[in-house]
């Protein structure tokens, strides 16, 4: 529609004109232009929408993750669409009229813009309303005002609301266990893995060459609570579900790990993910893998997930508690630098994309690179199971493993890359996640045939208890 640019220009004038105060006009315009260029790059290159969730991710990201988006294409894009216009604005000579003349001119400009927007809205209301009802996501692409709105909401919710009183959901939880054997549970928290690229779920590429031999059960109908770690991980461990989840509420009450620890279990969180645990591990023992460049599995910024096996082995060698719960937080398939998530020795699918500007690789290369990360994740899961098998074979210990990803990923489908789209219109690739279960006594505790059927339709697992 030809009226759209004029309508948006009128709204921009209405928003910017009141802020055009002497000495602040240029800084505000330059900041707006440069910010818009960064948002424009994210939207054009990856299909990112800067809504509340994306603003939260930006505030909570670390330097290494932020720098993973830096590449020559991004620098050139920002120079052309950000620095160049900002430089022109800086060089423009602005003359200011006396106060009342300036006020009169400003009122004329605002009145003209308001009249223009009103006329367009009146003439084309039915068209705008129809498009708006059927494409509610479009408002997220209005740059940079959607981000400005989301940012002020995030700052208000995060820094200006008084904290809620912490709520204890269960002060005396207990384990309902029949036998007195020691039990070890390892929860592998995956990163950015999507279910459709798991061979265990029917994918026609062998991305699970290691676990397929170990008798694992893959639950193929699992969906995440969010499309980004900042939401999906706290929600995953909270008693709240997708419909009533609130970060503020979830952080002010016990989560699953708190309750397991309260019941007497030894709980530990081991992280190879540069992002934090988003508050989930705030009250339990936490170990963060240092990214020392002198370690064969690290490069100074990242470590391959195989490094999680080292603290895992140390923990399994000292099981002092009857119940031990270990969380291994992977870096998994975190993009856009997928090629940095697996060593060259695990470079199975070729050709791959050895760059972060994914849009400049062809689709097959992007998928191959991503599939390499899934296969490497599968390798680490299999190695973890081997460690659990080792301790259960040497002593009378029950062990189980659960792998689940926090959210999925887009690999260029419909021009969208990475993750973080608003959940309401996020593609299935970003919310359909894998979940894998293994136990050393699965055959004696569950009906294997029943469990396999349950995994395909997500019926209650208790129906399969022997």
Number of C-alpha atoms within 10 A of each C-alpha: 7 6 13 13 10 14 18 14 15 22 16 13 16 18 13 16 14 12 13 15 12 10 9 10 16 19 14 14 18 19 13 18 21 20 17 20 22 19 21 24 20 17 18 14 19 21 21 22 26 30 22 20 22 22 20 20 17 14 11 13 15 13 10 13 19 10 9 18 18 14 13 11 15 16 14 12 16 20 15 12 17 23 18 14 17 20 11 10 17 14 10 9 8 12 6 10 10 7 9 9 11 12 12 11 13 15 14 12 16 20 14 15 21 16 13 17 20 14 13 15 16 11 11 13 13 11 11 15 12 10 12 13 10 9 11 11 15 12 13 19 18 15 20 19 18 16 22 16 13 19 20 13 13 18 14 11 14 14 9 9 10 8 13 11 9 12 12 13 13 12 10 10 13 14 10 6 8 6 6 9 13 17 19 25 19 21 18 23 21 26 25 30 30 28 31 18 23 24 18 23 18 12 13 11 14 18 25 23 16 17 22 16 9 12 14 19 24 26 23 22 16 19 21 25 23 28 29 27 27 24 23 22 23 26 25 22 17 21 15 17 12 14 7 9 19 16 18 13 16 20 20 15 17 22 23 15 23 21 18 19 19 17 16 16 20 19 22 21 20 22 23 23 23 21 18 18 18 16 14 22 21 14 14 14 12 15 14 15 19 15 18 14 13 9 12 10 17 18 14 13 14 21 27 23 26 19 19 20 17 10 15 18 14 10 14 16 10 8 14 11 14 14 22 22 20 21 22 24 24 26 23 26 28 24 23 21 19 25 23 21 24 25 17 10 7 13 18 18 19 14 14 22 22 15 19 22 19 23 17 13 15 13 16 15 18 27 22 21 26 32 26 26 29 27 25 28 30 21 20 23 23 20 16 21 21 13 15 24 17 12 17 18 11 8 10 11 18 20 22 19 22 19 20 23 30 29 29 31 29 25 23 18 10 9 13 20 25 22 28 27 27 20 17 9 10 17 19 16 22 28 30 24 28 28 25 19 17 20 22 18 13 19 13 11 12 17 14 17 10 13 23 17 15 21 20 15 12 14 12 10 14 10 12 17 13 10
